[in-house]
């Protein structure tokens, strides 16, 4: 009898509520100084430009998917990567809610037009994996649609890879405490408040459901041909640097950056009289 009682206590301890409803805390490193961060970022920006020129010259097609929980830092790293690149070569794909027509299409159909042509990089701020996360947890798809996605997604990605597309998938992992901290910061900052939608607020109570959905998604789609790369994202600066550094190792490239050259002298021998500046409409000099 005493032994049975002891076993019950062990089981009770094992399924402690605090363990069930909290993520594993990421190891806290010393805060990175801005000077170090920006010095490293400048070096990586130069390499990203080299990669861009290689992709353009070799007509490569690159797809990089960024997934993760709300406020995990996906948007920040996408902005960092695209900020130094030519927008005609590097595009950001961030699709909104599907239309009524799109809801009746083959699920992957709305994403296909946004895949890159030769010489392009497409950065997906969320992707077809919406079905495995948000749609599943929030009940926006049926269970049959969800199960079909898990079965067909690896095949779809293998088809993309066979066609010559370079597919890279990043999952930004953030703890529940850090996510809550970022939510509170967004609410207190008027320039960031737009980042929190009613859906984000509703999702806060479904931490475990999202965790379970993510685990199942990984079990089906973390394949040898198209693996998920997990980015520890509690530290934003390190997450950005680590992600960019890793991305650069996945696509072998050479430095094709144009060499510096001298501009020819300006020509001033053409007869030209500029109209009076007073005839133009100027903005007020407030600053």
C-alpha positions as CSV (number, residue, x, y, z in Angstrom):
1,X,0.0,0.0,0.0
2,X,2.8,2.4,0.9
3,X,4.6,1.5,-2.3
4,X,1.5,2.4,-4.4
5,X,1.2,5.7,-2.5
6,X,4.8,6.5,-3.3
7,X,4.3,5.8,-7.0
8,X,1.4,8.1,-7.1
9,X,3.5,10.9,-5.5
10,X,6.3,10.3,-8.1
11,X,3.7,10.5,-11.0
12,X,2.3,13.7,-9.5
13,X,5.8,15.2,-9.3
14,X,6.6,14.1,-12.9
15,X,3.6,16.0,-14.4
16,X,4.0,19.2,-12.4
17,X,2.0,22.0,-14.0
18,X,4.9,24.4,-14.0
19,X,6.9,22.0,-16.1
20,X,4.1,21.3,-18.6
21,X,3.3,25.0,-19.3
22,X,6.8,26.5,-19.4
23,X,9.5,26.1,-22.1
24,X,13.0,25.1,-21.3
25,X,15.0,28.3,-20.6
26,X,17.8,29.1,-22.9
27,X,21.2,29.6,-21.5
28,X,21.7,33.3,-20.8
29,X,25.0,34.7,-22.3
30,X,26.5,38.1,-21.4
31,X,24.8,40.9,-23.3
32,X,26.5,41.6,-26.6
33,X,27.8,45.2,-26.9
34,X,26.4,47.2,-29.8
35,X,30.0,47.9,-31.1
36,X,30.8,44.2,-31.3
37,X,27.4,43.5,-32.9
38,X,27.6,46.1,-35.6
39,X,31.3,45.3,-36.4
40,X,30.3,41.7,-37.0
41,X,27.2,42.7,-38.9
42,X,29.2,44.8,-41.3
43,X,31.5,41.8,-42.1
44,X,28.4,39.6,-42.7
45,X,26.7,42.3,-44.9
46,X,29.8,42.3,-47.2
47,X,29.5,38.5,-47.5
48,X,25.8,38.7,-48.2
49,X,26.5,41.1,-51.1
50,X,29.1,38.6,-52.4
51,X,26.5,35.8,-52.2
52,X,23.9,38.0,-53.9
53,X,26.3,38.6,-56.9
54,X,27.0,34.9,-57.1
55,X,23.3,34.0,-57.1
56,X,22.7,36.6,-59.8
57,X,25.5,35.5,-62.0
58,X,24.9,31.8,-61.6
59,X,21.1,32.2,-62.0
60,X,20.5,30.3,-58.7
61,X,17.1,30.1,-57.1
62,X,17.1,30.4,-53.4
63,X,14.2,30.1,-50.9
64,X,14.8,30.8,-47.2
65,X,11.9,30.1,-44.9
66,X,11.6,31.7,-41.5
67,X,9.2,30.1,-39.0
68,X,8.7,30.3,-35.3
69,X,6.4,31.6,-32.6
70,X,5.2,35.2,-32.5
71,X,7.9,37.7,-31.5
72,X,10.6,35.1,-32.0
73,X,12.7,37.5,-34.1
74,X,11.9,36.3,-37.7
75,X,11.1,39.8,-39.0
76,X,14.3,41.3,-37.5
77,X,16.6,38.8,-39.2
78,X,14.7,39.1,-42.5
79,X,15.1,42.9,-42.3
80,X,18.8,42.6,-41.5
81,X,19.4,40.3,-44.5
82,X,17.4,42.2,-47.0
83,X,18.5,45.6,-45.8
84,X,21.9,45.4,-47.6
85,X,20.8,43.6,-50.7
86,X,19.3,44.6,-54.0
87,X,15.4,44.4,-53.7
88,X,15.2,43.3,-57.3
89,X,17.3,40.2,-56.4
90,X,16.3,39.6,-52.8
91,X,12.5,39.6,-52.2
92,X,10.6,39.3,-48.9
93,X,7.4,37.2,-49.2
94,X,4.9,37.8,-46.4
95,X,1.4,36.7,-47.5
96,X,-1.7,37.8,-45.7
97,X,-4.9,35.9,-44.9
98,X,-6.0,33.7,-47.9
99,X,-8.9,35.0,-49.9
100,X,-12.1,33.0,-50.4
101,X,-10.9,31.9,-53.8
102,X,-7.4,30.9,-52.5
103,X,-9.1,28.7,-49.8
104,X,-10.6,26.6,-52.6
105,X,-7.2,26.1,-54.4
106,X,-4.6,23.4,-53.9
107,X,-3.0,24.4,-50.7
108,X,0.5,25.1,-52.1
109,X,-0.9,27.0,-55.1
110,X,-0.8,30.4,-53.5
111,X,2.8,30.1,-52.6
112,X,4.1,28.8,-56.0
113,X,3.9,32.2,-57.8
114,X,6.2,33.7,-55.2
115,X,9.0,31.2,-55.8
116,X,12.2,32.7,-57.2
117,X,13.3,32.8,-60.8
118,X,16.9,32.4,-61.8
119,X,19.1,34.9,-60.0
120,X,16.7,35.6,-57.2
121,X,16.4,35.0,-53.4
122,X,13.0,34.8,-51.8
123,X,12.8,35.2,-48.0
124,X,9.5,33.8,-46.7
125,X,8.3,35.5,-43.5
126,X,6.1,32.5,-42.6
127,X,5.2,30.1,-45.4
128,X,3.2,27.0,-46.3
129,X,3.9,25.9,-42.7
130,X,1.1,28.1,-41.5
131,X,-1.1,25.0,-41.9
132,X,1.0,23.0,-39.5
133,X,1.0,25.8,-36.9
134,X,-1.5,28.6,-36.8
135,X,-4.2,26.9,-38.9
136,X,-4.0,23.7,-36.9
137,X,-3.9,25.3,-33.4
138,X,-6.5,28.0,-34.1
139,X,-8.9,25.6,-36.0
140,X,-8.6,27.3,-39.4
141,X,-8.3,24.0,-41.2
142,X,-9.9,20.6,-40.8
143,X,-8.1,17.7,-39.4
144,X,-8.1,16.0,-42.8
145,X,-6.5,19.1,-44.4
146,X,-3.9,19.1,-41.7
147,X,-3.0,15.4,-42.0
148,X,-2.9,15.8,-45.8
149,X,-0.4,18.7,-45.4
150,X,1.9,16.7,-43.3
151,X,1.9,13.9,-45.8
152,X,2.3,16.1,-48.9
153,X,4.7,18.8,-47.6
154,X,7.9,16.6,-47.7
155,X,6.9,15.6,-51.3
156,X,6.3,19.2,-52.3
157,X,9.7,20.2,-50.9
158,X,11.5,17.3,-52.6
159,X,9.9,18.4,-55.8
160,X,11.3,22.0,-55.4
161,X,14.7,20.7,-54.6
162,X,14.7,18.3,-57.6
163,X,13.8,21.3,-59.8
164,X,17.0,23.0,-58.7
165,X,15.7,25.3,-55.9
166,X,18.0,25.8,-52.9
167,X,15.6,25.4,-49.9
168,X,16.6,26.5,-46.4
169,X,14.3,26.3,-43.4
170,X,14.9,28.2,-40.1
171,X,12.9,27.7,-36.9
172,X,13.4,30.6,-34.4
173,X,13.1,29.2,-30.9
174,X,12.0,31.6,-28.1
175,X,11.1,30.8,-24.5
176,X,7.7,31.7,-23.2
177,X,9.2,34.2,-20.7
178,X,11.1,36.0,-23.4
179,X,8.1,36.0,-25.7
180,X,6.0,37.6,-23.0
181,X,8.6,40.2,-22.3
182,X,8.7,41.1,-26.0
183,X,4.9,41.3,-26.1
184,X,4.9,43.8,-23.2
185,X,7.6,45.9,-24.9
186,X,5.5,46.0,-28.1
187,X,2.5,47.2,-26.2
188,X,4.4,50.0,-24.4
189,X,6.1,51.1,-27.7
190,X,3.7,53.0,-30.1
191,X,6.0,52.2,-33.0
192,X,5.8,48.4,-32.4
193,X,2.2,48.1,-31.2
194,X,1.0,47.2,-34.7
195,X,3.0,44.0,-34.5
196,X,0.5,42.5,-32.0
197,X,-2.7,41.3,-33.5
198,X,-5.8,39.9,-31.8
199,X,-4.6,36.5,-33.1
200,X,-1.3,36.9,-31.1
201,X,-3.2,37.7,-27.9
202,X,-5.4,34.7,-28.4
203,X,-2.4,32.5,-29.1
204,X,-0.8,33.3,-25.8
205,X,-3.1,30.8,-24.0
206,X,-2.1,28.0,-26.5
207,X,1.6,27.7,-25.8
208,X,1.4,23.9,-25.2
209,X,-0.8,23.4,-28.3
210,X,1.8,25.3,-30.5
211,X,4.6,23.2,-28.9
212,X,2.8,20.0,-29.8
213,X,2.1,21.2,-33.3
214,X,5.7,22.2,-33.8
215,X,7.0,18.8,-32.6
216,X,4.6,16.9,-34.9
217,X,5.6,19.2,-37.8
218,X,9.3,18.5,-37.2
219,X,8.6,14.7,-37.1
220,X,7.2,14.8,-40.6
221,X,9.1,17.6,-42.3
222,X,12.6,17.6,-40.7
223,X,14.0,15.4,-43.5
224,X,17.5,14.6,-44.7
225,X,16.8,16.5,-48.0
226,X,15.2,19.5,-46.3
227,X,16.2,19.7,-42.6
228,X,15.0,22.4,-40.1
229,X,17.8,24.5,-38.7
230,X,16.9,25.7,-35.2
231,X,18.0,29.2,-34.1
232,X,18.1,30.0,-30.4
233,X,16.4,33.4,-30.4
234,X,16.1,34.6,-26.9
235,X,19.1,36.9,-27.7
236,X,18.1,38.9,-30.7
237,X,21.6,40.1,-31.7
238,X,23.3,36.7,-31.5
239,X,20.3,35.0,-33.3
240,X,20.7,37.4,-36.2
241,X,24.4,37.0,-36.5
242,X,24.3,33.2,-36.1
243,X,21.5,32.8,-38.6
244,X,23.2,34.9,-41.3
245,X,26.6,33.2,-40.6
246,X,25.0,29.8,-41.0
247,X,23.1,30.8,-44.2
248,X,26.4,31.9,-45.8
249,X,27.9,28.4,-45.2
250,X,25.0,26.6,-47.0
251,X,25.5,28.1,-50.4
252,X,29.1,27.9,-51.7
253,X,30.0,31.2,-53.4
254,X,32.9,33.2,-54.8
255,X,33.6,36.9,-54.6
256,X,32.3,38.4,-57.8
257,X,31.9,41.9,-56.4
258,X,32.8,44.5,-59.0
259,X,36.2,46.1,-58.3
260,X,36.4,49.8,-57.4
261,X,36.8,52.1,-60.4
262,X,37.3,55.8,-61.1
263,X,34.3,57.8,-62.4
264,X,35.0,59.9,-65.4
265,X,35.0,63.7,-64.8
266,X,31.6,65.5,-65.0
267,X,30.9,67.3,-68.2
268,X,30.1,71.0,-67.8
269,X,30.4,72.1,-71.4
270,X,26.7,71.9,-72.2
271,X,24.8,75.2,-72.3
272,X,22.1,75.0,-69.6
273,X,20.3,77.6,-67.5
274,X,18.5,76.2,-64.4
275,X,15.0,77.5,-63.7
276,X,14.7,79.6,-60.5
277,X,14.4,77.5,-57.4
278,X,11.6,79.7,-56.2
279,X,9.3,78.3,-58.9
280,X,9.5,74.8,-57.3
281,X,7.5,73.6,-54.3
282,X,9.8,72.8,-51.4
283,X,8.9,71.0,-48.2
284,X,9.2,73.0,-44.9
285,X,12.6,73.0,-43.2
286,X,11.3,71.7,-39.8
287,X,14.7,70.3,-38.8
